[in-house]
Amino acid sequence: MVVLLTLPGLDGLRKGLISVTRNLLKPFLSIVPFCLFLLLDIYWKYENRPVCKGESCTPTEFLRHQKSIMKSQRNALLIGAALVFYWLLYAVTNLVVKIEQLNQRVDRLKNQD
């Protein structure tokens, strides 16, 4: 979507893409609370992880703990990627809209002269 918004020469298609993207950004805002929920889940797992000292953990408990850590790391990467992609789509869309408005303003000023 970002690539199509920024490609030169697609002026007719760009107006439709801008409206579609702006309408999609509103429901996609639900990504932010979901990411916060996942961050809280990661924090809770970190605070309540089992402590394995000496012979207190069996190999299956240790393996389960390692899998949980790997899932938390994966979720952290997904959270970061989702927030960056949302911000990128939002920023690019706003910039394209501002450029379009400025181009229309320049055209109006040229027509006045």
SVG drawing of the C-alpha trace seen along z (x, -y; Angstrom):
<svg xmlns="http://www.w3.org/2000/svg" viewBox="-13 -37 36 71">
<polyline fill="none" stroke="black" stroke-width="0.4" points="0.0,0.0 2.8,-2.4 4.6,-1.6 1.5,-2.3 1.0,-5.6 4.5,-6.8 4.9,-5.6 5.0,-8.5 2.5,-8.5 -0.4,-6.9 -2.4,-10.1 -5.8,-8.7 -5.2,-5.6 -3.6,-7.5 -6.8,-9.4 -8.7,-6.1 -5.8,-4.6 -5.6,-7.5 -9.3,-7.2 -9.0,-3.5 -5.9,-3.8 -7.4,-6.6 -10.5,-4.5 -8.4,-1.4 -6.3,-3.3 -9.2,-3.9 -10.0,-0.2 -6.2,0.7 -5.8,-1.6 -7.0,1.4 -3.4,2.8 -2.1,0.4 -4.2,1.7 -3.5,5.3 0.2,4.6 0.0,3.1 -1.9,6.3 0.9,8.5 3.5,6.4 1.7,6.8 1.6,10.6 5.3,10.7 6.0,8.7 3.7,11.1 5.5,14.2 8.9,12.6 7.9,11.8 6.3,15.2 8.8,17.4 10.0,20.5 13.3,20.3 15.5,23.3 18.3,23.6 20.2,26.8 18.0,29.9 14.7,28.2 13.6,28.2 12.9,31.3 14.0,31.3 10.4,30.9 9.8,27.9 13.1,26.3 12.1,27.0 8.6,25.5 10.2,22.4 12.6,22.0 9.7,22.3 7.8,19.7 10.8,17.3 11.1,17.8 7.4,17.1 7.8,14.0 10.7,12.8 8.7,13.6 5.8,11.6 8.0,8.7 9.3,8.6 5.7,8.8 4.7,6.0 7.5,3.8 6.9,4.6 3.2,4.0 3.6,0.6 6.3,-0.4 4.3,0.6 1.2,-1.2 3.1,-4.3 4.8,-4.1 1.4,-3.7 -0.1,-6.6 2.9,-8.9 3.1,-8.2 -0.6,-8.6 -0.6,-12.0 2.4,-13.2 0.7,-12.2 -2.5,-14.0 -0.5,-17.1 1.4,-17.1 -1.9,-16.7 -3.3,-19.7 -0.3,-21.8 -0.4,-20.9 -4.0,-21.9 -3.2,-25.2 -0.3,-25.9 -2.7,-25.2 -5.3,-27.6 -2.6,-30.3 -1.4,-29.8 -5.0,-30.1 -5.5,-33.4 -2.6,-35.0"/>
</svg>
